[in-house]
């Protein structure tokens, strides 16, 4: 059976590693192509978009895909919606891997000064009341939403250089997780950060910054996730996804 993984995440790579070499399984991972040098998973890999719902549904039919797995980033809302519609159109079963968000996790109740925003623009509007030296980890494509935050200093961390306009006072740090707690503590102290802004991505790879922020006594501003498609079978991680797929194969 041909399985297509919509990936680009830690969970997607781990799932491909767990399923690679499974008898009776052909595996293809699809990457959006937004990262210049992505970490490639084992198995077949394709890079680039599909052309919306019609293109993805056509690809599923043309390549005889028997199972579609949405293991994209929690903030890749458009592709998740397209995956649900395309799977229904092509009559292909769909499994979604949805890592738990930090807001819903127990760590949200550990005494940190947490605030939430419904969008990057809302977060930018809230920032002046929370701090003046900002550690921004919302991804390279979201930095432009903070370009109008005059008077604030930003440390922007992303894998590739940010796109679009930048805040007037910005230092860019190109780095890729996973990150250590010790490293995040040092970063916050060295740059005298007094507020952290990030997306509620969930997962362990970038979670140490939340612990470091709590230890430093600085507020955390989390951008809430977009709504996920309803009626889709979901599992919280790659291990659970691999077990589900093997059970489905049997």
N, C-alpha and C positions, 0 to 999 in steps of 0.2 A: 504494500500500500504506500502511496506517495503522500507524505506529510509536509505541509508548508508551514514554516514558523515565521511569523512576522516579528522580527527581532530588533537587535541593536542594544539590548539591555543585558545586564549581568545574568538575569534569569533565563533569557533566551540562549545565551552561550552555554550556560550550565545545562539546560535542557538538551541542547544539541549534543553535548558531551555524554550525557546519560543515555541518550537514545542511539548515538552513533554505533553502527555495527549490529543493531538489533536485527535478527533474521526476519525476512519478509517485510522490511521497512526501507523505503527510500526517503531520504531526508533532504529538504531544501530550506535554507535560511534566507530570508529576504531582509536586506538592510536599506534604509532610506537614502543613504549616501550623504548625510549631512556632516559626518565627521571625516576629516581628511585621511586619517590613518586608523581605521577601526580595527578592533581585535576580532579577527575572523574565527567563527566557530568551525568545528569539523563538519564534513559533509559538503554538499553542493551549496554554493552561495550565489545569489543574484543581488544586484545593487540598483536602486532607483525605484521610482514610483510605478504605479500600475495604470494610472489614468482614471482615477475615481472608481466608483462602484462598477460601472460596466466593464472597465478594463480588468479589474481584479476578478470579477465573475467569469470573464472570458478566459483569463489565465488559468483559473481553477479547472474549467472545463477542458481547455486545450491540453493541459498537462496532467489530466486525469488525477487530480488531487482528491484523496479520500478523506482527509482530515485537515482542517485549518486551525492553527493555534495562534492566538493573538497574545504575544509576549512583549508588546511594545511598552514604552514608558507610560506611566500613569497619566502624564499630561499630553500624550499624543491622542487627544480626544477624537480628532477627525478620522484618523486611520482606524480607530476602534469602531466608530460608527460605520465606516465603509466596510470593515470586515464583517460586521453583523449583517449588513444589507446584502453584501456579495455572497456570503455563505447561504443566506436564505434564497437568494436568486438562483444560485447554482446547485442548491439542494446538497450542500456539503456540511457535515457536522462541524461545529465550532467550539473550541475550548479556549477560555481566557485565563491567563495567569495574572492575577491582581495582587501584588504585594500589599500587605496592610499599611495604611497610612500612619504617620507619626501622631497625628491629631487623635486618632482612634486608639492608639496603643497606650499601654500603661505608663510609658515614660512621660506622657502629657500631664500626668498627675503627680510628678515627682518634685513639685515645688518651683518649677521654672516660671519665668515671666513671659508667657506665651500670648501672642495676639494673632488673629487670623484675618485675611483679606480675601475677597472673592475674585480678585484679578490683580495683575501686575500694576495696573493704573491705580487701583484702590490702595495697594501697598505703598506706592510712591506718594500718594496723598497723605498717608498715615505717618510716614517716616519722620518728618520734622518734629513730631511730638514724642519720638522715642529715642533719638540719638543724633549724633552729628558725624560719627566715623563709622561707616557702614561696610560690613562684610557681605557682599552680594554674590549669591551662588544660585541664581535662577536660570542659568544657561545663557549661551552667547546670543540667542535670538531674542531675549527678553530685556536686555540691558537698555535699549532705547526708551523703554517706558519710564526710565528714571532720569532721562537727559535733562529734564526741566527742574531737577531738585537742586536749585542754587543754594550755595552755602554749606552743602554737605560734601564730605570726602568719601570716596568709594574705593574699596579693594574688590575688584571684580575677578572671580576665579571661574575659569571655563577650560574645556579641553582644547578648543580652537579659538582664535581671536574673535571678539564680539563683532556682531554686525550692526550697522546703523549708527545713529548718533550716540555719543557717550556723555555722561555728566562732565561738567567742566573740570572738576578735580577728581581724576580717576587714575588708579594704578591697576594694571592688568597683570594677573598671575595665571599663566597657562600651566595646568596640572591636571592629572587624571587620578581618580580614586582607584582602589580604596585608600582612605586616609586614617591615620592613627590618632588616638586621643592626645598623645604627647605632642604630635605635630600640630594639631589644631589649637592646643593650649598655647604653644609657642607663637603661632601665627597671630592669634588674638592679642596676646601680650605685646608682641613686637610692633604691631601696627596700631596699638591703642584703640582697638575696635570697641565701640560701645553699643552696637546693635547688629544683629544678624538677620539677614533677609534671605529666605529660601523657599522653595516649593515643597509641598507636603508629598514628597516622592516616596517616602518609606524606604525600607531596606537598611541593611547594616553597613554597606560600603561607605556611605557618607554621613551616617548617624553620629560619629564622634563629635562633630561640630556642635551638635545640640547639647551634649554633655559638657563640652568645654565652655559653651556660652552660659550654661546654668552655673557651673563652678565659678565663672568670672562675674556672675551676678548681672549679666546684661540681658536685655529683652530679645526675644526671638519673634520675628514676624513671618508667619507661614502663609503662603498663598494656597488656598483650598483647591482640591482637584476638580476637574470638570466631571460632569455626571457621566457614568459609564452606561453603555447600552443595557437595557433590561432583558431578562429572559435568557441570558447566556450562562452556560455552565462555567463556574469559576473555581479555581484552586489558588492557594496563596503563594505557592513557590514552585521551583523547578522539580524538586524531588517528588512533590505531590503530583505535578503534571506528568512526570515520567511514569509514575505508577498508574495514573489514569489511562495514559496511552497504551501501556502494556495490557491493562485490563480490557481496553477497547479492542486491541488486536486479537486477544483470545476470544 
